[in-house]
Amino acid sequence: MASKLWNDEINRRDFLRGGAALGLGGSALWLAMACGSTSTAAQPSAPTNYPKAEIDGDLEYFNWSEYLNPDAITAFEKKYSVKVNQTNFDNMSAMMAKLNAGINYDLTFPTMDYVEQLVKANALLPIDHKQLVNWSEVPSYFNNPWYDPHAYYSTPYAIWTTGIAWRTDHVPDTLAGSWNDLWTLAPKYGGKLFLLDDFQEVIGMSLLRLHKDVNSGSRGDLDKAVQEVLNIKQYVGKFSTDDITNMVSGGAAIHHAWSGDVYQVLSQVDKPEVWKFETCSEGVPTGNDTFVIPKNAKHPGTALKFIDFMLDPANASANVDYFGYPQVTTAGLQHFNDTIGKQYPFLSLTLDQAIHGVREIVPSGSKLQLWDQEWTKIKAG
């Protein structure tokens, strides 16, 4: 990888990811999050009232679909004689809307920037990692991650990156490892090119293509980036985060996609050898997802037992085989490198790359409103 793909600075998130662009700006929790500023916020004090890691009822589980090994859920249910009641979301803002509505989930899976804001909003229960038998499996970086000082409220789950997937038997062109490939290919493959239905990913990659700050608050930069997306919108078959289904079904021949989802496609199609994935020279968005326990959870003890269960080396390795992302444990990372990373080098991703990758940030206040306006132009244009 070129050195500029991975950012050497680990910047603190000052603002929320998502927000008003998806109709959540007026809610109390979103308002509290949007107004916060990490750069001036005091370090959180140590919690004093930790839930106990003991079974205290069935688990209300809230996650992306196909983002955790179903065999692990079945095994957990059998081991502890509980039921895991599963509900899915399709983006972070949908997750936040449900949390803000007061729905009682025991466990959910926000991205790292959301964790920071949820902590500031006092919306999570603390996690006593001393109660987790398998906490030693977690890399030491996550003892004090930038988004959750002292890891009081989160446990890391998986790392990811964003790039371009394509089907070589339908798209025989040679790709250049650039975001510009989407623009080059769009006129030739109209209706077969799909973009993620995620405003940070779409506007962000267009900014990167123009060699602009991925988190720009400049109206000029954003207008240019959005116009570039509008220039190819007529060729876009769909904006969708269900990239797995879109590729497996044959609907998409080129897909703006998350790395682990591409592995799931390779695992499900008849001819995996025809699918490829590239990250792009102008910049590689990366990050990590987490386990957290919402403050109104009714069964936090069961949630803690589930987190510990998933940190177990055998369970983490099997989970990697299922969902295709590096799970953030010693065993999970090693298993990913030994299997998926070797079999499909184009999906290779290290913890260091994820920590130092391009970070997408949506600012608050007037900047958030600006990004909202720009995303509306794309979706309505």
N, C-alpha and C positions, 0 to 999 in steps of 0.2 A: 504494500500500500504506500502511496505517496504520503510524505510526512504531514501535509496539510489536511489529510483526511481526519486526523485525530487531534483534537484540541488539547494542548498541553496544560491548560488551566482548568481547574474544577470550579466552575462558577456556581455561586449560590443562586437558587431561584428566588426572585423577588415577587413574582406574581403567579397567579393561578393559570392552569392550563384548561382552556375550555371557556366556561363562563357564559356571558350574555349572548354570545353568538348562537347559543342553543336554547335560549329562552329561560335561562336560570338567573339572570342578573338581578332580579328583584327579590329573590328568596333570602331569608335571613342568613342561612349558612353561607351562601355564595357571597352575600354582601360583606360578611365578616372576613371571608377569605380574600376578596378582591381588594379590600382596603389595607390589608396587612403589608408590611415591608420587612423582609427577612434581614436586610442589611442593618436595620436599626433595632431589630427585636432582641429582647433579652434572652439569654440562654434559659431553657426550661429547667425548673427545679426538679429534683428526683421525685417521682411519684411515691406515694406512701400506701396506696390501697390497691395492691395487685390482685387480680383474680387468681384463684388456685387452679392448677392444671389437673382437673379431675372431671370425670364425666358428670354433667349436670343437666342432661337432656339431649334431645335430637338436635342436629346441627342445621341451622338455616344458612345455606351456602350461596354466595352471590359472586359469579365469575363470568368471564367470557365463555362462550361455548367452545368445546373441544380444546380447552386450555389446561386440562389436568387429566391424567390417566384414569378412565372409569374403573379399571380393575383395582386401583388404589382405593377409590371410594367404596367399592364393594367389600374389599378386604378390611377397611376401617369399620364399616358397619358390622361386619361379622365379628371382628375382634372385640368390639366394645358394646355390641348388642344395641346399637342406635340406628336411627334413620338419618341419612343426609338428604335434606330437602333442597333440591337444586333450582336456582333461578339464574337466568343469564341476562347480561347487558351487551350492547353492541358498540358502546363508546363510553369514555370516562364521564362525559356530561350526563349520560343516561344513568350511570351508576350514582352520580352525585344527586340527581333529581330524586331517586328513590331514597337515598339516605336522608336527604333534606325533608322528604315527606314523612319521615318518622317510621318507616317500615323497619321491623326488627330483623336485621340480619346479624348473624353471629360471626361471620367471616367474609371479608371481601378482599379484592386484589388491585388496589390502585397503583398507578405509576408513581415513581419517586417524587415528582413535583407535586402531585396531589397529596402525598403523605405530608409533605412540609406544610401545606395549607390546612390540611385536616388537623394537624397538631396545633397549629396556631388558632384554629377555631374551637379547640377543646372538644373535638368530635370523636376521639378515640379512647379506648381503654388501654392502660399500659400493659406491656408484656414483660414478665419477669423471665429473662432468658436462663436464669439459674435453674428454673424449673423444667427446662427443656433438656432432656437427656442427650439429644443430638445437636445441641447448639455448637459444640466444638467443631462440627462439620462446616460451619459458616466461616468464610474467609475473614480475617481480622479487620479488613477495611470496613466491614459492616458493623463493627463494634461502635463506630462513631461516624456514620455517613453524614454527608453535608446536609441532607434533607431531614434528618432525624437525629439530632445530637444525642450521643450516648445510646442510641437505638432504644429509647424508652418505649416507643409505640409501634415498631415495625420489625418484621423479619423479611429479608430479601427472598424473592421467589425465582425469577428468571431474568436473563438479559436478552436483548433483542437489537436488531438493526433494520433499517429500511432501505430498499433498493428496487430494482426492476427484474421481474421474472418474465421469461418468454419461452414460447414453444417453437423449437427450431425447425420442426417439420412443417409448420405453418409460416414461420418467419425465418427464412434462410439467410437473412441479412447478417452481416458481421456488426455486432454492437461495439461501441467505442469506450465503454465504461464511463459514460457521461450521462447526466440528466438530459442532455440535449438529444439523446437517443429517442426519447419519447416524442419529441417534436419532429425528428427526422422520419420516424416510422409512422406517425399518426396518419398522414394522407394515404399511405399505402394500405393500411389495415383498419380503415374506418369501421367502427362498431365493434371491433375486436380488441380495442385498447381500453383498459379499465383503470381508473384512478381510485385511490382510497377515499372514502367519504369521511375525511378527517382534515379539518381546515389547517391545522398546523403542518401536517405532512404535505398537503398540496401546495399551499402558499410557500411553505418553507423550502420545498425542493425547487420551486420556481425562482425564489430568491437566490438559492445556492447556484443554480444554473447561470444567473446573471452576475455571479460573484459579489452578491450583496450579503449583508448581515442577515442570517437566518431569522433573527429576532428584530428586524428593523422596525422602527416606529416612524420612519419617514413616509409620508404620503406619496412622495414621488417614487420611492423604491417599490412600495406596495402597489401603486397604480401600474407600474411597469410589469411587475411580476404577475399581477392578476390579468392584465391584458394579454400576456403571453399564454396564460392558461386558456383564456377565452379564444385565442387564435386557433387552438386545437380542440376546443370543446365539441365542435360539430362531429369530430371523429371519435369522441369518447362514448363507448357503449353504455357505461354506467359508472357512477360514483358509488363505491360499496366497500365496506370493511369485511365483507364475507368473501375474502379473496380465495379461500380454500375451495368453496363451492363453485365459485366463478371459473376457476381453473380446471377443477376436476370434471365439471359438466361440459367443458369445451366451449363455454361462452366467451371466455377471454383467451386470446393468444398472446397478449402482452399485458402484464399487470404490475402496477405500482403496488409493492407488497412487502410484508414483514417476513424476515428470514425464516423463522421457524415454521410459518405457515406454508412456505414453499416445500419444506421437508414433508409436511403432512400430505401435500399434493403428490410428491414423489412416492409416498407410501401407498397411495390410493389408486393411482392411474395404472393402466396396462403397460404403458411405455414410458417409464420414468426417465429413460435416457434422453428423451427429446426436450426435457425441461432444463433450463439454465437460469441462473440468478447472478446479477452483478450489483456491486456497490459502485458509487459514482465518484469520480475524481474531484468534483467541486466540493464535496463534503458528504459525510456519512452520518445521518441521524442515528443515535443509539440511546439506550437507557435500560432501566430495570424496573420490573414490577415487584410487588411486595405482598405479604400477608399482613392484614391489619384486622383489629376487632373493633367494630363501631361501638360508640359509647352506650347505645341503648340495647346492646346484645343481651339476650335473655339466657344464653348458654355459653358464656365466655370460657368456662372450664373445658367444655367439649372442643371449642375452637382451638384452645392451646394444645390439647391432645392431638388434634388433627394436624396442626402445624408441626409438632414434634414427629408425628408419624411420617409426614412428607419429607422431613429432614433426614430420616433414616437412610443410610447409604444405598441399600437395595431398592427402596422405594423411589429414591431420587433418580437412580440409574434407569429404572423401568419407566419412570415418568419421562425422562429424556427420550427414550426409545419411542414413546407414544407421541409427544407433542413437538419434538424437534428443536426445542430451545435449550440452551445450556442452563440447567437449574443451578442456582448459586449455592452449591455445597461442594466440598472437596471431591466427593464421589461423583456428583452430577457434572461438574466441569470436566473432570478427567474422563468420564465415560463419553461425554460429548466429543471431546478431542479424539478419543480412541476409536470412535465409531462413525458418527455423522461427519465430523470434521475431516476424517481420512477418506471416507467414501465419497463425499461431496465437498471438495476443497472450496468451492465457491460459496458454501454456507459457513465456512470457518469463522468463528468469533471468539475472541479471548476476553477475559474479565478486564484486562488492562485497556483493551480497545473500547469496551463498553463504558468504562469509567471516564475515559478521555475523549469520547466521541462528541459530535456536534449536538448541543443541547438546544431543543426548541422551547422557547419561552413566550408565553402570551402575556403582555403587560396589562396592568389594571387601568382603571379610569379612562381617560380620553384615548389612550393607545388601544385598550381593549375594544372600545367603541369603533375605532378605526379598522381593526382587524375584522370585527363583526360586519361592518359595512362592505369591506372588500370580499369577504366570503359570500355575502349575500349577492354581490355582483356575479360571482362565479356560478352559484346555484340557480340564479334567476336569469342569467344571460343567455 
